[in-house]
Amino acid sequence: MTLDIEDLDFAAKTFFYTTKLSIAFVNDLGETILVRGPSGKRSKFCELLDKCTDGNCPCRFEHLCAGEQSFNLGQPYISICPAGLTYIAMAVTMEGVFKGFFISGGFLMTSIEEFPINDMFKKFHITDEIRQKEFKDALDDLPKINPALTRYFANAIECVTTSIMLKHSYELQKKNEQALQQRKINETIQEKKYIYNADYSYPFELEKSLIDAVKSGQTAEAASILNKFLGHILFSHGNDIDVIKPRVLELCTIISRVALESTKRVENTLSLNAIFLNELSKAKTLENLEFALQKSIKEFTDEIWELNNTAVFAPIRRAINYLHTYYYEEITLLKVAKLVHLTPSYFSTIFKKETGYSFTQYLNKIRIENGKLLLLDTSMSILEVAIEVGFDTDTYFCTVFKKIVGISPNQFRKAI
């Protein structure tokens, strides 16, 4: 599946109109596909630099490297271009394949007085006074964003990029699930054709088995039984959607009633039922009708399963929220276990099971991610950054940082 230019443009517009920062998308061939900015193009500063370098501005190569670095890290990458402006790159991937990247900027992370404009003139051999004045005027028009705020702009570009990737992932998953469902239904139909040629009878046993699976929150089992149920209906009625649709609507109503009895969530269940009945009513093909029914039953079954398992998962969710909020404080496993009303040993076991990380690994991961953002502020020492994110010493901070990131904090700071 290829990238949809409309999705890219919508994401770029969302970012630009929200942040007022220019943004462009560069594809995997290095071609700029679209630009969104105040004038619908790049900043005056960048256009001047392009002219002064006869269209061979080295910033382009720097942007490509930033996009690749974002792909390697799996997160936004903040870089300084050869001219001294700051940019944020965020790679777009589909099924793990690099498809291009968004690049936002340039902007200043320092005041105009602190910006090394004369060094830039020397680097690019800009000696003409009129041209120098044009650059200084263009510099005034660039956005000024301090390092502390830069991370929030990085989060914003990550959000719009993730929305595109999630949409693609959902569409691909939907196609695969529909294909799998059709195969399972066809298997049931073929089985009945070979075994017997019976008159139609409503599959009450399958309906009962389906209800039992939903009640117990067995999503996979419910999906399997549903496909057999639909296969039976299709075998009996062929492809007549006008006959099959009422049966499907009845089944959805029955399942919603089962969910209501099991969860006691009246408003939520009735709301879901209304949404699914509307979707089923609008279905124009049997494939869409069957997939919509599968989705509705999965939703109701998952809701019951979640309710049955809330006692186990709720404490972990609370613990994770606490770590993300208070990571900079002195935190121990004992303290958080007590906070969520679990014994330390049991808390440690289920935390690892649910997150894939030990308690300490997860906490360090959060602290290092926040530390990377603070390292953008060059006025802060490594020790200050370490203390700010919850470490007692810069030595331990550096050790953990290198273990997680692969390079030292100083190397990371130099790289950006």
Secondary structure, DSSP 8 states (H G I E B T S, - for coil): ----HHHHHHHHHHHHHHH---EEEEETTS-EEEEESTTSS--HHHHHHHHHTTT--THHHHHHHHHHHHHHHTS-EEEE-TTS-EEEEEEEEETTEEEEEEEEEEEBSS-TTTS-HHHHHHHTT---HHHHHHHHHHHHHS-B--HHHHHHHHHHHHHHHHHHHHHHHHHHHHHHHHHHHHHHHHHHHHHHHHH--------HHHHHHHHHHHHTT-HHHHHHHHHHHHHHHHHHHTT-HHHHHHHHHHHHHHHHHHHHHHH--HHHHHHHHHHHHHHHHH--SHHHHHHHHHHHHHHHHHHHHHHHHHHHHHHHHHHHHHHHHHTTS---HHHHHHHTT--HHHHHHHHHHHHSS-HHHHHHHHHHHHHHHHTT-TTS-HHHHHHHTT-S-HHHHHHHHHHHHSS-HHHHHHH-
